[in-house]
Amino acid sequence: MTSSEGGEYDCVVDPDGSGDYERIQAAIDDAKSFPRERIAIFLKEGVYEEKVTVHSWNPKIDLIGESADGTVIAHDDHFERIDRGRNSTFFTYTLKVCGNDFRARNLTVRNDAGPEKGQAVALHVEADRAVFENCRFVGNQDTVYAAGEGSRQYFDDCYLEGTTDFVFGGATAVFDNCEVHSKADSYVTAASTPRTEPFGFVFDGCTLTAEPNVSEVYLGRPWRDHAHVTFLRSHMDDHILPAGWHDWSRPDVVDDVTYAEYENRGPGSRTDDRVPWSETLSPAEAERYAAENVLLRRDSPKSDWYWHRAIC
C-alpha cells in the first residue's frame, strides 16, 4: 500500500474514516503476531484520543505519523483516576510499548491530565531495541517512562517536556539531539538503573530549555540507588541549578550513583559548584558513551547488527 506521502505501508489509519482503520489500536490488534518482516502503520494527521498498547506479541511495529505536530495520540489518565494503589502510575500511559524492535516517527504522544493531577505518563516503553525519531512527548510529571531491565531505547531528534522526573525508569536509553523542556522548578530525570547495567540515560547533543518562570531545575535525582545519568555536549540554559544533581534526601546513595557530564555549554553547564559526588568526564571516558557502545548487547553483539545500523 502506498500513502499520499509516497511511502510503502501495510495499512493506513485515519480518524476521519478514509483509511483502513480509524483507531491505532485496531490496526495494531489486527497485525500479525511475531511477524518475520516489519509491519508499517501510517497514521494520518489528527488527534487520536485513545490509550494504545503495542503488545509483546507485536514486535517489529512501525508507527509513522504524517507529521510530528499534526499526528497526536492523546489520553488523560492519571494517578488518582487509576486508583489502584501505590503503583497506579504505571497504568496511566497514553502509549505503552512492549513489543521489541518498535519504531515510531513523526508523531506526538501526549498525556492531557494537566499539571495538578500528579503522575501521568505519556510514553511507557519497556521494549528492547525501540527507536523514536522526530517524536514529541508531552506531559507534566513522569512524562516518559523508559523501562525494562536490559532494554535499550534510542530517541533521535525528539522533544520531551514535563515538570517533575519527566524522564524516569531503568532502561538503557540514549537521547540524541533532543530538546528537554522543563515546565516547573523540579527535576529532569529520575533513573532507576539496575546495578547490572553499565549505562543508564545518556543525553548527547541535547538542548535543555524551560518556561520563562522556571529557574531552579536539577538534572536528576536517584529513583533507585544505582541511578546512572550522563549529559554530553548539550546546551543548558540558566534554569539548571549550579549544584546540578540532588540526592533525593538520601545521602547514603551518593557513592553508588553515577552522574556525569562532558563538554556541555550554556549558562547552566558550569561545573564549578556541582555536587562533589558528580563527575566531569575526560575525553577518553566520554568515548564510552557513544550511542553504538551504550546500546550494544555485550553478550551477543553479532545478533545486534541491524540494531547497530539503526542507531549509527
Secondary structure, 3 states (H helix, E strand, C coil): CECCCCCECCEEECCCCCCCECCHHHHHHCCCCCCCCCEEEEECCEEEECCEEECCCCCCEEEEECCCCCEEEEECCCHHHHCCHHHHHHHCCCEEECCCCCEEECCEEEECCCCCCCECCCEEECCCCEEEECCEEECCECCEEECCCCCEEEEECCEEEECCCCEEECCEEEEECCEEEECCCCEEEEECCCCCCCCCEEEECCEEEECCCCCCEEEEEECCCCCEEEEECCEECCCECCCCECCCCCHHHCCCCEEEEECCECCCCCCCCCCCCCEECCHHHHHCCCHHHHCCCCCCHHHHHHHHHHHC
